[in-house]
Amino acid sequence: MNEDIINLNRPKSKYPKMSIYNRASIFSPFAALTGYDDSIKETSRITNKKIILDEDKIEIINYKLNNSKNKEVCITYFIEDLYKDGGSYKTINGIIKRIDNLKKVIIINNLRIKIDDIVEII
């Protein structure tokens, strides 16, 4: 009985032969929970709380703002996080082009920064 099939030719497939790399990818692991890794990374991302300035510090910042128009300054300000509580602090160097007291923003390097978010001016 075994002699009947030993001498037979192997059947030809109608599909092209797959490379070893492609065959291995069939058996590679997959993410059963789509987005789970991103969720873990987002949860572990650390944010800072916004510093609440006292009246003296606010006066100093306002004084420096009013005397720094068209001068080179270094400003540290708070950026609120869009996805979770808190945010981060960023420092920018540049020349203050405009101070808008009505909207409470300054324009530096074509960037609008809320005056209430500024924590330090050098």
KOLVO-939056 format. One record per atom (N, C-alpha, C): residue in one letter; z, y, x; residue number from 0; atom name. Coordinates in nm, 4 decimals. Layout:
{pt 'a', {Z, Y, X}, NUM, 'CA'}
...
END
This chain:
{pt 'm', {0.0000, -0.1186, 0.0818}, 0, 'N'}
{pt 'm', {0.0000, 0.0000, 0.0000}, 0, 'CA'}
{pt 'm', {0.0000, 0.1261, 0.0870}, 0, 'C'}
{pt 'n', {0.0822, 0.1319, 0.1932}, 1, 'N'}
{pt 'n', {0.0837, 0.2469, 0.2820}, 1, 'CA'}
{pt 'n', {-0.0488, 0.2650, 0.3535}, 1, 'C'}
{pt 'e', {-0.1204, 0.1549, 0.3742}, 2, 'N'}
{pt 'e', {-0.2475, 0.1641, 0.4435}, 2, 'CA'}
{pt 'e', {-0.3515, 0.2376, 0.3617}, 2, 'C'}
{pt 'd', {-0.3309, 0.2489, 0.2296}, 3, 'N'}
{pt 'd', {-0.4259, 0.3188, 0.1434}, 3, 'CA'}
{pt 'd', {-0.4248, 0.4695, 0.1695}, 3, 'C'}
{pt 'i', {-0.3096, 0.5257, 0.1993}, 4, 'N'}
{pt 'i', {-0.3010, 0.6713, 0.2145}, 4, 'CA'}
{pt 'i', {-0.2957, 0.7189, 0.3590}, 4, 'C'}
{pt 'i', {-0.2715, 0.6308, 0.4522}, 5, 'N'}
{pt 'i', {-0.2609, 0.6712, 0.5925}, 5, 'CA'}
{pt 'i', {-0.3917, 0.7279, 0.6440}, 5, 'C'}
{pt 'n', {-0.5004, 0.6756, 0.6088}, 6, 'N'}
{pt 'n', {-0.6295, 0.7177, 0.6624}, 6, 'CA'}
{pt 'n', {-0.6973, 0.8255, 0.5789}, 6, 'C'}
{pt 'l', {-0.6316, 0.8742, 0.4770}, 7, 'N'}
{pt 'l', {-0.6910, 0.9789, 0.3937}, 7, 'CA'}
{pt 'l', {-0.6783, 1.1154, 0.4615}, 7, 'C'}
{pt 'n', {-0.7739, 1.2036, 0.4335}, 8, 'N'}
{pt 'n', {-0.7684, 1.3408, 0.4854}, 8, 'CA'}
{pt 'n', {-0.6701, 1.4231, 0.4024}, 8, 'C'}
{pt 'r', {-0.6148, 1.5200, 0.4696}, 9, 'N'}
{pt 'r', {-0.5216, 1.6090, 0.4001}, 9, 'CA'}
{pt 'r', {-0.5998, 1.6942, 0.3003}, 9, 'C'}
{pt 'p', {-0.5439, 1.7167, 0.1789}, 10, 'N'}
{pt 'p', {-0.6181, 1.7963, 0.0804}, 10, 'CA'}
{pt 'p', {-0.6295, 1.9427, 0.1251}, 10, 'C'}
{pt 'k', {-0.7396, 2.0075, 0.0935}, 11, 'N'}
{pt 'k', {-0.7652, 2.1461, 0.1291}, 11, 'CA'}
{pt 'k', {-0.7115, 2.2360, 0.0190}, 11, 'C'}
{pt 's', {-0.6403, 2.3404, 0.0603}, 12, 'N'}
{pt 's', {-0.5857, 2.4363, -0.0361}, 12, 'CA'}
{pt 's', {-0.6900, 2.5424, -0.0672}, 12, 'C'}
{pt 'k', {-0.6848, 2.5935, -0.1892}, 13, 'N'}
{pt 'k', {-0.7786, 2.7004, -0.2263}, 13, 'CA'}
{pt 'k', {-0.7283, 2.8361, -0.1758}, 13, 'C'}
{pt 'y', {-0.6033, 2.8411, -0.1231}, 14, 'N'}
{pt 'y', {-0.5461, 2.9642, -0.0708}, 14, 'CA'}
{pt 'y', {-0.5617, 2.9671, 0.0803}, 14, 'C'}
{pt 'p', {-0.5736, 3.0881, 0.1399}, 15, 'N'}
{pt 'p', {-0.5835, 3.0964, 0.2862}, 15, 'CA'}
{pt 'p', {-0.4530, 3.0541, 0.3518}, 15, 'C'}
{pt 'k', {-0.4649, 3.0032, 0.4739}, 16, 'N'}
{pt 'k', {-0.3469, 2.9552, 0.5453}, 16, 'CA'}
{pt 'k', {-0.2566, 3.0728, 0.5798}, 16, 'C'}
{pt 'm', {-0.1260, 3.0562, 0.5530}, 17, 'N'}
{pt 'm', {-0.0272, 3.1622, 0.5742}, 17, 'CA'}
{pt 'm', {0.0274, 3.1534, 0.7165}, 17, 'C'}
{pt 's', {0.0489, 3.2722, 0.7774}, 18, 'N'}
{pt 's', {0.1047, 3.2731, 0.9127}, 18, 'CA'}
{pt 's', {0.2507, 3.2291, 0.9079}, 18, 'C'}
{pt 'i', {0.3021, 3.1907, 1.0244}, 19, 'N'}
{pt 'i', {0.4414, 3.1467, 1.0336}, 19, 'CA'}
{pt 'i', {0.5352, 3.2612, 0.9952}, 19, 'C'}
{pt 'y', {0.5011, 3.3846, 1.0365}, 20, 'N'}
{pt 'y', {0.5850, 3.5014, 1.0042}, 20, 'CA'}
{pt 'y', {0.5935, 3.5215, 0.8529}, 20, 'C'}
{pt 'n', {0.4801, 3.5125, 0.7848}, 21, 'N'}
{pt 'n', {0.4800, 3.5305, 0.6388}, 21, 'CA'}
{pt 'n', {0.5534, 3.4158, 0.5684}, 21, 'C'}
{pt 'r', {0.5408, 3.2967, 0.6213}, 22, 'N'}
{pt 'r', {0.6118, 3.1834, 0.5607}, 22, 'CA'}
{pt 'r', {0.7627, 3.2020, 0.5756}, 22, 'C'}
{pt 'a', {0.8054, 3.2551, 0.6913}, 23, 'N'}
{pt 'a', {0.9483, 3.2771, 0.7139}, 23, 'CA'}
{pt 'a', {1.0023, 3.3849, 0.6203}, 23, 'C'}
{pt 's', {0.9198, 3.4847, 0.5879}, 24, 'N'}
{pt 's', {0.9680, 3.5923, 0.5011}, 24, 'CA'}
{pt 's', {0.9940, 3.5445, 0.3584}, 24, 'C'}
{pt 'i', {0.9345, 3.4370, 0.3196}, 25, 'N'}
{pt 'i', {0.9596, 3.3803, 0.1866}, 25, 'CA'}
{pt 'i', {1.1058, 3.3394, 0.1740}, 25, 'C'}
{pt 'f', {1.1623, 3.2908, 0.2826}, 26, 'N'}
{pt 'f', {1.2979, 3.2380, 0.2797}, 26, 'CA'}
{pt 'f', {1.4019, 3.3381, 0.3309}, 26, 'C'}
{pt 's', {1.3611, 3.4625, 0.3572}, 27, 'N'}
{pt 's', {1.4575, 3.5615, 0.4081}, 27, 'CA'}
{pt 's', {1.5522, 3.6056, 0.2970}, 27, 'C'}
{pt 'p', {1.6716, 3.6533, 0.3346}, 28, 'N'}
{pt 'p', {1.7687, 3.6954, 0.2335}, 28, 'CA'}
{pt 'p', {1.7209, 3.8202, 0.1596}, 28, 'C'}
{pt 'f', {1.7734, 3.8415, 0.0421}, 29, 'N'}
{pt 'f', {1.7374, 3.9585, -0.0367}, 29, 'CA'}
{pt 'f', {1.8636, 4.0216, -0.0923}, 29, 'C'}
{pt 'a', {1.8521, 4.1466, -0.1333}, 30, 'N'}
{pt 'a', {1.9669, 4.2189, -0.1894}, 30, 'CA'}
{pt 'a', {1.9734, 4.1910, -0.3389}, 30, 'C'}
{pt 'a', {2.0679, 4.1093, -0.3781}, 31, 'N'}
{pt 'a', {2.0825, 4.0757, -0.5192}, 31, 'CA'}
{pt 'a', {2.1298, 4.1958, -0.6004}, 31, 'C'}
{pt 'l', {2.2102, 4.2817, -0.5377}, 32, 'N'}
{pt 'l', {2.2609, 4.4012, -0.6050}, 32, 'CA'}
{pt 'l', {2.1888, 4.5237, -0.5486}, 32, 'C'}
{pt 't', {2.0820, 4.5634, -0.6121}, 33, 'N'}
{pt 't', {2.0040, 4.6767, -0.5655}, 33, 'CA'}
{pt 't', {2.0881, 4.8037, -0.5717}, 33, 'C'}
{pt 'g', {2.0939, 4.8769, -0.4612}, 34, 'N'}
{pt 'g', {2.1682, 5.0021, -0.4549}, 34, 'CA'}
{pt 'g', {2.3141, 4.9859, -0.4177}, 34, 'C'}
{pt 'y', {2.3612, 4.8639, -0.4041}, 35, 'N'}
{pt 'y', {2.5025, 4.8411, -0.3718}, 35, 'CA'}
{pt 'y', {2.5383, 4.8976, -0.2344}, 35, 'C'}
{pt 'd', {2.4524, 4.8746, -0.1337}, 36, 'N'}
{pt 'd', {2.4789, 4.9256, 0.0008}, 36, 'CA'}
{pt 'd', {2.4836, 5.0781, 0.0009}, 36, 'C'}
{pt 'd', {2.3926, 5.1425, -0.0727}, 37, 'N'}
{pt 'd', {2.3929, 5.2884, -0.0808}, 37, 'CA'}
{pt 'd', {2.5198, 5.3388, -0.1468}, 37, 'C'}
{pt 's', {2.5663, 5.2681, -0.2477}, 38, 'N'}
{pt 's', {2.6887, 5.3066, -0.3174}, 38, 'CA'}
{pt 's', {2.8095, 5.2975, -0.2246}, 38, 'C'}
{pt 'i', {2.8153, 5.1935, -0.1433}, 39, 'N'}
{pt 'i', {2.9248, 5.1770, -0.0474}, 39, 'CA'}
{pt 'i', {2.9221, 5.2895, 0.0560}, 39, 'C'}
{pt 'k', {2.8033, 5.3234, 0.1069}, 40, 'N'}
{pt 'k', {2.7916, 5.4310, 0.2058}, 40, 'CA'}
{pt 'k', {2.8350, 5.5641, 0.1461}, 40, 'C'}
{pt 'e', {2.7959, 5.5907, 0.0218}, 41, 'N'}
{pt 'e', {2.8326, 5.7164, -0.0446}, 41, 'CA'}
{pt 'e', {2.9829, 5.7245, -0.0655}, 41, 'C'}
{pt 't', {3.0451, 5.6152, -0.1036}, 42, 'N'}
{pt 't', {3.1893, 5.6135, -0.1258}, 42, 'CA'}
{pt 't', {3.2652, 5.6367, 0.0043}, 42, 'C'}
{pt 's', {3.2146, 5.5842, 0.1140}, 43, 'N'}
{pt 's', {3.2850, 5.5970, 0.2415}, 43, 'CA'}
{pt 's', {3.2580, 5.7307, 0.3103}, 43, 'C'}
{pt 'r', {3.1617, 5.8081, 0.2597}, 44, 'N'}
{pt 'r', {3.1303, 5.9384, 0.3196}, 44, 'CA'}
{pt 'r', {3.2468, 6.0344, 0.2953}, 44, 'C'}
{pt 'i', {3.2893, 6.1013, 0.4004}, 45, 'N'}
{pt 'i', {3.4067, 6.1879, 0.3931}, 45, 'CA'}
{pt 'i', {3.3627, 6.3321, 0.3676}, 45, 'C'}
{pt 't', {3.4335, 6.3985, 0.2759}, 46, 'N'}
{pt 't', {3.4104, 6.5398, 0.2495}, 46, 'CA'}
{pt 't', {3.5398, 6.6167, 0.2763}, 46, 'C'}
{pt 'n', {3.5252, 6.7458, 0.2993}, 47, 'N'}
{pt 'n', {3.6408, 6.8320, 0.3229}, 47, 'CA'}
{pt 'n', {3.6714, 6.9127, 0.1976}, 47, 'C'}
{pt 'k', {3.7974, 6.9508, 0.1834}, 48, 'N'}
{pt 'k', {3.8352, 7.0396, 0.0742}, 48, 'CA'}
{pt 'k', {3.8093, 7.1837, 0.1174}, 48, 'C'}
{pt 'k', {3.7783, 7.2682, 0.0194}, 49, 'N'}
{pt 'k', {3.7549, 7.4089, 0.0481}, 49, 'CA'}
{pt 'k', {3.8874, 7.4768, 0.0795}, 49, 'C'}
{pt 'i', {3.8874, 7.5546, 0.1877}, 50, 'N'}
{pt 'i', {4.0063, 7.6283, 0.2290}, 50, 'CA'}
{pt 'i', {4.0214, 7.7502, 0.1381}, 50, 'C'}
{pt 'i', {4.1398, 7.7677, 0.0817}, 51, 'N'}
{pt 'i', {4.1697, 7.8851, 0.0003}, 51, 'CA'}
{pt 'i', {4.2320, 7.9901, 0.0933}, 51, 'C'}
{pt 'l', {4.1626, 8.1036, 0.1055}, 52, 'N'}
{pt 'l', {4.2072, 8.2086, 0.1970}, 52, 'CA'}
{pt 'l', {4.3126, 8.2965, 0.1319}, 52, 'C'}
{pt 'd', {4.4047, 8.3463, 0.2136}, 53, 'N'}
{pt 'd', {4.5032, 8.4420, 0.1616}, 53, 'CA'}
{pt 'd', {4.4410, 8.5825, 0.1609}, 53, 'C'}
{pt 'e', {4.5105, 8.6770, 0.1000}, 54, 'N'}
{pt 'e', {4.4580, 8.8129, 0.0837}, 54, 'CA'}
{pt 'e', {4.4285, 8.8804, 0.2174}, 54, 'C'}
{pt 'd', {4.5126, 8.8581, 0.3173}, 55, 'N'}
{pt 'd', {4.4915, 8.9205, 0.4484}, 55, 'CA'}
{pt 'd', {4.3609, 8.8727, 0.5118}, 55, 'C'}
{pt 'k', {4.3369, 8.7435, 0.5041}, 56, 'N'}
{pt 'k', {4.2142, 8.6865, 0.5627}, 56, 'CA'}
{pt 'k', {4.0899, 8.7370, 0.4879}, 56, 'C'}
{pt 'i', {4.1018, 8.7503, 0.3549}, 57, 'N'}
{pt 'i', {3.9893, 8.8019, 0.2748}, 57, 'CA'}
{pt 'i', {3.9586, 8.9466, 0.3142}, 57, 'C'}
{pt 'e', {4.0609, 9.0280, 0.3363}, 58, 'N'}
{pt 'e', {4.0409, 9.1666, 0.3789}, 58, 'CA'}
{pt 'e', {3.9719, 9.1737, 0.5137}, 58, 'C'}
{pt 'i', {4.0144, 9.0873, 0.6057}, 59, 'N'}
{pt 'i', {3.9530, 9.0851, 0.7395}, 59, 'CA'}
{pt 'i', {3.8049, 9.0484, 0.7290}, 59, 'C'}
{pt 'i', {3.7731, 8.9481, 0.6475}, 60, 'N'}
{pt 'i', {3.6332, 8.9064, 0.6312}, 60, 'CA'}
{pt 'i', {3.5516, 9.0195, 0.5692}, 60, 'C'}
{pt 'n', {3.6049, 9.0859, 0.4655}, 61, 'N'}
{pt 'n', {3.5328, 9.1966, 0.4019}, 61, 'CA'}
{pt 'n', {3.5105, 9.3115, 0.5005}, 61, 'C'}
{pt 'y', {3.6109, 9.3419, 0.5815}, 62, 'N'}
{pt 'y', {3.5974, 9.4483, 0.6818}, 62, 'CA'}
{pt 'y', {3.4873, 9.4132, 0.7821}, 62, 'C'}
{pt 'k', {3.4903, 9.2902, 0.8316}, 63, 'N'}
{pt 'k', {3.3889, 9.2477, 0.9290}, 63, 'CA'}
{pt 'k', {3.2497, 9.2465, 0.8669}, 63, 'C'}
{pt 'l', {3.2400, 9.2062, 0.7399}, 64, 'N'}
{pt 'l', {3.1099, 9.2068, 0.6719}, 64, 'CA'}
{pt 'l', {3.0538, 9.3477, 0.6634}, 64, 'C'}
{pt 'n', {3.1362, 9.4422, 0.6212}, 65, 'N'}
{pt 'n', {3.0907, 9.5805, 0.6041}, 65, 'CA'}
{pt 'n', {3.0534, 9.6461, 0.7360}, 65, 'C'}
{pt 'n', {3.1099, 9.6013, 0.8467}, 66, 'N'}
{pt 'n', {3.0799, 9.6600, 0.9774}, 66, 'CA'}
{pt 'n', {2.9814, 9.5782, 1.0598}, 66, 'C'}
{pt 's', {2.9258, 9.4735, 1.0008}, 67, 'N'}
{pt 's', {2.8385, 9.3839, 1.0776}, 67, 'CA'}
{pt 's', {2.6938, 9.3831, 1.0300}, 67, 'C'}
{pt 'k', {2.6585, 9.4695, 0.9363}, 68, 'N'}
{pt 'k', {2.5207, 9.4692, 0.8870}, 68, 'CA'}
{pt 'k', {2.4256, 9.5055, 1.0010}, 68, 'C'}
{pt 'n', {2.3175, 9.4287, 1.0135}, 69, 'N'}
{pt 'n', {2.2165, 9.4429, 1.1187}, 69, 'CA'}
{pt 'n', {2.2717, 9.4149, 1.2584}, 69, 'C'}
{pt 'k', {2.3806, 9.3394, 1.2665}, 70, 'N'}
{pt 'k', {2.4362, 9.2984, 1.3958}, 70, 'CA'}
{pt 'k', {2.4406, 9.1466, 1.4033}, 70, 'C'}
{pt 'e', {2.4388, 9.0951, 1.5252}, 71, 'N'}
{pt 'e', {2.4481, 8.9501, 1.5480}, 71, 'CA'}
{pt 'e', {2.5901, 8.9029, 1.5172}, 71, 'C'}
{pt 'v', {2.6027, 8.8023, 1.4303}, 72, 'N'}
{pt 'v', {2.7337, 8.7475, 1.3937}, 72, 'CA'}
{pt 'v', {2.7283, 8.5951, 1.3933}, 72, 'C'}
{pt 'c', {2.8461, 8.5351, 1.3914}, 73, 'N'}
{pt 'c', {2.8616, 8.3906, 1.3777}, 73, 'CA'}
{pt 'c', {2.9487, 8.3691, 1.2541}, 73, 'C'}
{pt 'i', {2.8941, 8.3039, 1.1520}, 74, 'N'}
{pt 'i', {2.9636, 8.2871, 1.0243}, 74, 'CA'}
{pt 'i', {2.9872, 8.1392, 0.9982}, 74, 'C'}
{pt 't', {3.1107, 8.1055, 0.9622}, 75, 'N'}
{pt 't', {3.1440, 7.9701, 0.9186}, 75, 'CA'}
{pt 't', {3.1675, 7.9764, 0.7684}, 75, 'C'}
{pt 'y', {3.0983, 7.8879, 0.6948}, 76, 'N'}
{pt 'y', {3.1061, 7.8907, 0.5488}, 76, 'CA'}
{pt 'y', {3.1103, 7.7490, 0.4928}, 76, 'C'}
{pt 'f', {3.1523, 7.7408, 0.3673}, 77, 'N'}
{pt 'f', {3.1697, 7.6133, 0.2984}, 77, 'CA'}
{pt 'f', {3.0454, 7.5822, 0.2151}, 77, 'C'}
{pt 'i', {2.9999, 7.4570, 0.2212}, 78, 'N'}
{pt 'i', {2.8882, 7.4102, 0.1387}, 78, 'CA'}
{pt 'i', {2.9419, 7.3016, 0.0472}, 78, 'C'}
{pt 'e', {2.9331, 7.3242, -0.0827}, 79, 'N'}
{pt 'e', {2.9838, 7.2275, -0.1791}, 79, 'CA'}
{pt 'e', {2.8933, 7.1046, -0.1832}, 79, 'C'}
{pt 'd', {2.9539, 6.9870, -0.1882}, 80, 'N'}
{pt 'd', {2.8798, 6.8612, -0.1956}, 80, 'CA'}
{pt 'd', {2.8260, 6.8435, -0.3372}, 80, 'C'}
{pt 'l', {2.7026, 6.7994, -0.3491}, 81, 'N'}
{pt 'l', {2.6403, 6.7833, -0.4807}, 81, 'CA'}
{pt 'l', {2.6820, 6.6555, -0.5520}, 81, 'C'}
{pt 'y', {2.7361, 6.5573, -0.4782}, 82, 'N'}
{pt 'y', {2.7597, 6.4259, -0.5365}, 82, 'CA'}
{pt 'y', {2.9073, 6.3890, -0.5527}, 82, 'C'}
{pt 'k', {2.9955, 6.4537, -0.4797}, 83, 'N'}
{pt 'k', {3.1378, 6.4214, -0.4923}, 83, 'CA'}
{pt 'k', {3.2215, 6.5449, -0.4652}, 83, 'C'}
{pt 'd', {3.3515, 6.5362, -0.4925}, 84, 'N'}
{pt 'd', {3.4412, 6.6495, -0.4722}, 84, 'CA'}
{pt 'd', {3.4470, 6.6875, -0.3253}, 84, 'C'}
{pt 'g', {3.4593, 6.8184, -0.3014}, 85, 'N'}
{pt 'g', {3.4694, 6.8663, -0.1647}, 85, 'CA'}
{pt 'g', {3.3354, 6.9131, -0.1123}, 85, 'C'}
{pt 'g', {3.3226, 6.9127, 0.0171}, 86, 'N'}
{pt 'g', {3.1994, 6.9580, 0.0806}, 86, 'CA'}
{pt 'g', {3.2139, 6.9553, 0.2306}, 86, 'C'}
{pt 's', {3.1396, 7.0445, 0.2974}, 87, 'N'}
{pt 's', {3.1442, 7.0506, 0.4433}, 87, 'CA'}
{pt 's', {3.1363, 7.1960, 0.4875}, 87, 'C'}
{pt 'y', {3.1698, 7.2187, 0.6122}, 88, 'N'}
{pt 'y', {3.1635, 7.3519, 0.6706}, 88, 'CA'}
{pt 'y', {3.0480, 7.3583, 0.7689}, 88, 'C'}
{pt 'k', {2.9785, 7.4717, 0.7665}, 89, 'N'}
{pt 'k', {2.8651, 7.4915, 0.8557}, 89, 'CA'}
{pt 'k', {2.8809, 7.6269, 0.9234}, 89, 'C'}
{pt 't', {2.8387, 7.6342, 1.0464}, 90, 'N'}
{pt 't', {2.8418, 7.7600, 1.1213}, 90, 'CA'}
{pt 't', {2.6990, 7.8022, 1.1510}, 90, 'C'}
{pt 'i', {2.6706, 7.9300, 1.1287}, 91, 'N'}
{pt 'i', {2.5365, 7.9822, 1.1502}, 91, 'CA'}
{pt 'i', {2.5464, 8.1112, 1.2308}, 91, 'C'}
{pt 'n', {2.4533, 8.1300, 1.3227}, 92, 'N'}
{pt 'n', {2.4426, 8.2535, 1.4008}, 92, 'CA'}
{pt 'n', {2.3201, 8.3289, 1.3522}, 92, 'C'}
{pt 'g', {2.3320, 8.4597, 1.3433}, 93, 'N'}
{pt 'g', {2.2175, 8.5385, 1.3019}, 93, 'CA'}
{pt 'g', {2.2552, 8.6823, 1.2727}, 93, 'C'}
{pt 'i', {2.1598, 8.7546, 1.2162}, 94, 'N'}
{pt 'i', {2.1787, 8.8953, 1.1828}, 94, 'CA'}
{pt 'i', {2.1864, 8.9079, 1.0312}, 94, 'C'}
{pt 'i', {2.2913, 8.9737, 0.9829}, 95, 'N'}
{pt 'i', {2.3062, 8.9949, 0.8384}, 95, 'CA'}
{pt 'i', {2.2023, 9.0975, 0.7957}, 95, 'C'}
{pt 'k', {2.1111, 9.0568, 0.7088}, 96, 'N'}
{pt 'k', {2.0044, 9.1445, 0.6619}, 96, 'CA'}
{pt 'k', {2.0476, 9.2267, 0.5409}, 96, 'C'}
{pt 'r', {2.1272, 9.1630, 0.4540}, 97, 'N'}
{pt 'r', {2.1631, 9.2310, 0.3292}, 97, 'CA'}
{pt 'r', {2.2962, 9.1783, 0.2787}, 97, 'C'}
{pt 'i', {2.3737, 9.2691, 0.2190}, 98, 'N'}
{pt 'i', {2.4980, 9.2323, 0.1520}, 98, 'CA'}
{pt 'i', {2.4839, 9.2764, 0.0068}, 98, 'C'}
{pt 'd', {2.4879, 9.1797, -0.0857}, 99, 'N'}
{pt 'd', {2.4767, 9.2087, -0.2285}, 99, 'CA'}
{pt 'd', {2.6148, 9.1939, -0.2907}, 99, 'C'}
{pt 'n', {2.6810, 9.3082, -0.3123}, 100, 'N'}
{pt 'n', {2.8171, 9.3059, -0.3652}, 100, 'CA'}
{pt 'n', {2.8216, 9.2674, -0.5133}, 100, 'C'}
{pt 'l', {2.7137, 9.2905, -0.5869}, 101, 'N'}
{pt 'l', {2.7114, 9.2520, -0.7282}, 101, 'CA'}
{pt 'l', {2.7071, 9.1006, -0.7450}, 101, 'C'}
{pt 'k', {2.6208, 9.0353, -0.6701}, 102, 'N'}
{pt 'k', {2.6085, 8.8893, -0.6783}, 102, 'CA'}
{pt 'k', {2.7043, 8.8193, -0.5813}, 102, 'C'}
{pt 'k', {2.7725, 8.8983, -0.4987}, 103, 'N'}
{pt 'k', {2.8675, 8.8470, -0.3994}, 103, 'CA'}
{pt 'k', {2.8030, 8.7460, -0.3046}, 103, 'C'}
{pt 'v', {2.6872, 8.7840, -0.2488}, 104, 'N'}
{pt 'v', {2.6182, 8.7010, -0.1502}, 104, 'CA'}
{pt 'v', {2.5734, 8.7875, -0.0335}, 104, 'C'}
{pt 'i', {2.5535, 8.7226, 0.0805}, 105, 'N'}
{pt 'i', {2.4907, 8.7885, 0.1944}, 105, 'CA'}
{pt 'i', {2.3642, 8.7104, 0.2281}, 105, 'C'}
{pt 'i', {2.2729, 8.7786, 0.2930}, 106, 'N'}
{pt 'i', {2.1498, 8.7139, 0.3371}, 106, 'CA'}
{pt 'i', {2.1467, 8.7216, 0.4892}, 106, 'C'}
{pt 'i', {2.1431, 8.6041, 0.5503}, 107, 'N'}
{pt 'i', {2.1385, 8.5920, 0.6960}, 107, 'CA'}
{pt 'i', {2.0375, 8.4828, 0.7299}, 107, 'C'}
{pt 'n', {1.9415, 8.5134, 0.8162}, 108, 'N'}
{pt 'n', {1.8352, 8.4188, 0.8541}, 108, 'CA'}
{pt 'n', {1.7644, 8.3623, 0.7307}, 108, 'C'}
{pt 'n', {1.7380, 8.4471, 0.6316}, 109, 'N'}
{pt 'n', {1.6728, 8.4080, 0.5053}, 109, 'CA'}
{pt 'n', {1.7517, 8.3024, 0.4282}, 109, 'C'}
{pt 'l', {1.8824, 8.2994, 0.4479}, 110, 'N'}
{pt 'l', {1.9714, 8.2067, 0.3790}, 110, 'CA'}
{pt 'l', {2.0725, 8.2878, 0.2997}, 110, 'C'}
{pt 'r', {2.0936, 8.2486, 0.1735}, 111, 'N'}
{pt 'r', {2.1910, 8.3165, 0.0881}, 111, 'CA'}
{pt 'r', {2.3240, 8.2420, 0.0962}, 111, 'C'}
{pt 'i', {2.4286, 8.3141, 0.1324}, 112, 'N'}
{pt 'i', {2.5621, 8.2559, 0.1432}, 112, 'CA'}
{pt 'i', {2.6549, 8.3347, 0.0514}, 112, 'C'}
{pt 'k', {2.7306, 8.2620, -0.0310}, 113, 'N'}
{pt 'k', {2.8287, 8.3283, -0.1168}, 113, 'CA'}
{pt 'k', {2.9401, 8.3855, -0.0301}, 113, 'C'}
{pt 'i', {2.9790, 8.5068, -0.0593}, 114, 'N'}
{pt 'i', {3.0853, 8.5717, 0.0189}, 114, 'CA'}
{pt 'i', {3.2161, 8.4935, 0.0032}, 114, 'C'}
{pt 'd', {3.2399, 8.4380, -0.1156}, 115, 'N'}
{pt 'd', {3.3633, 8.3620, -0.1391}, 115, 'CA'}
{pt 'd', {3.3693, 8.2315, -0.0585}, 115, 'C'}
{pt 'd', {3.2537, 8.1852, -0.0083}, 116, 'N'}
{pt 'd', {3.2511, 8.0618, 0.0705}, 116, 'CA'}
{pt 'd', {3.2713, 8.0855, 0.2203}, 116, 'C'}
{pt 'i', {3.2710, 8.2109, 0.2619}, 117, 'N'}
{pt 'i', {3.2873, 8.2431, 0.4050}, 117, 'CA'}
{pt 'i', {3.4342, 8.2286, 0.4432}, 117, 'C'}
{pt 'v', {3.4585, 8.1570, 0.5527}, 118, 'N'}
{pt 'v', {3.5957, 8.1392, 0.5997}, 118, 'CA'}
{pt 'v', {3.6207, 8.2094, 0.7340}, 118, 'C'}
{pt 'e', {3.5134, 8.2447, 0.8059}, 119, 'N'}
{pt 'e', {3.5328, 8.3122, 0.9337}, 119, 'CA'}
{pt 'e', {3.4053, 8.3836, 0.9751}, 119, 'C'}
{pt 'i', {3.4259, 8.5028, 1.0347}, 120, 'N'}
{pt 'i', {3.3146, 8.5806, 1.0917}, 120, 'CA'}
{pt 'i', {3.3567, 8.6207, 1.2310}, 120, 'C'}
{pt 'i', {3.2681, 8.5939, 1.3259}, 121, 'N'}
{pt 'i', {3.2935, 8.6347, 1.4653}, 121, 'CA'}
{pt 'i', {3.1808, 8.7252, 1.5091}, 121, 'C'}
END
